[in-house]
Amino acid sequence: MDDAQLMKAIGKDPGKGWELLIHQYSGLLWHIAGGILRDPEDIEETVADVFVEAWQNWHRFNPERGSLKSYLGVIALRRAIDRRRRVRCDLPLEEDWLGAEEEEVLPQILNREQSREVLDLVDTLKEPDRSLVIGRYFFGRSARELAQVHDLTPNTVDQRIRRALAKLRQYREVNLA
């Protein structure tokens, strides 16, 4: 079923339409969330959150700007990243470094701080550039994988990532000067 048919089904009978949409895109969203999260419960909750967010913000979806597949895929990627961050931050610091030698703790602290700074910098990008950069550099996704999720060509993915990295460099230089 294509996007126009799904949207028509949702408009005609919302319950049945959303059931069709969920059936059609659950597998894709599980795949996206599963690439970032490992716990099946976290994946399941993330996928459910994606559908809830899409339902709550249905009025914002514009088929002229992109497909349902890419719209839901971006939401799934953002939700999975947010959940992964939350899961990592929930661990008490003592447990992270339990039994670690003193000289091993400082590099861990610096790595966390640098990661936060980089993520904060990446958060300044607009979608889909933000998701593309995160997918490529944080999760090792290929241009082909990212292209499928975002309904782009692999070449377009590479070009957008190059431009996004240039923006990040420029933003960093301006804000560090």
Stockholm file with secondary structure:
# STOCKHOLM 1.0

chainA/1-177         MDDAQLMKAIGKDPGKGWELLIHQYSGLLWHIAGGILRDPEDIEETVADVFVEAWQNWHRFNPERGSLKSYLGVIALRRAIDRRRRVRCDLPLEEDWLGAEEEEVLPQILNREQSREVLDLVDTLKEPDRSLVIGRYFFGRSARELAQVHDLTPNTVDQRIRRALAKLRQYREVNLA
#=GR chainA/1-177 SS CCHHHHHHHHHHCHHHHHHHHHHHHHHHHHHHHHTTCCCHHHHHHHHHHHHHHHHHTGGGCCTTTCCHHHHHHHHHHHHHHHHHHHHHHTSCHHHHTTTCCHHHHHHHHHHHHHHHHHHHHHTTSCTTHHHHHHHHHTTCCCHHHHHHHHTCCHHHHHHHHHHHHHHHHHHHHHHHC
#=GC SS_cons         CCHHHHHHHHHHCHHHHHHHHHHHHHHHHHHHHHTTCCCHHHHHHHHHHHHHHHHHTGGGCCTTTCCHHHHHHHHHHHHHHHHHHHHHHTSCHHHHTTTCCHHHHHHHHHHHHHHHHHHHHHTTSCTTHHHHHHHHHTTCCCHHHHHHHHTCCHHHHHHHHHHHHHHHHHHHHHHHC
//
